[in-house]
């Protein structure tokens, strides 16, 4: 879900967008660079706005706001084009009509 690669002076980060957005990716990259520069160049950097190992993560950051909701909008399904009607094209019966 997340991969890193380096080439010359480039760092490439590939991640699944369902895992985080651009802001979250930026936070991961900042943390990576903080640890890299600290170890590689033996410097002490300001870590005030960097997320580090051992930092507390608030519970609301872990919770999925959609889980447990029953008031989400359900869009009406548009009529299906005949080109995508695999049930009809194959001569099958729609099992949804029988409540299965």
C-alpha angles and dihedrals in degrees: 000000000000129000135178129201134171133204123176104317095339128102115201119199120187118185140165109257091217087067097055144337130242093280091055091046089052090053091051091049093048090052092048092051092046092056093040095051092043092054100034099045099026093232132143111234131191105264098182095114098028123099108232138185108281096028114137115249113208116237093240088061090061099043121095106227092209097056112101096013117130098177099073116131116256111205118220113257113248118229111273120246114242088240089065098040097107093164093056094039091054093045091242127147119248104244091201089073089065095048095245 
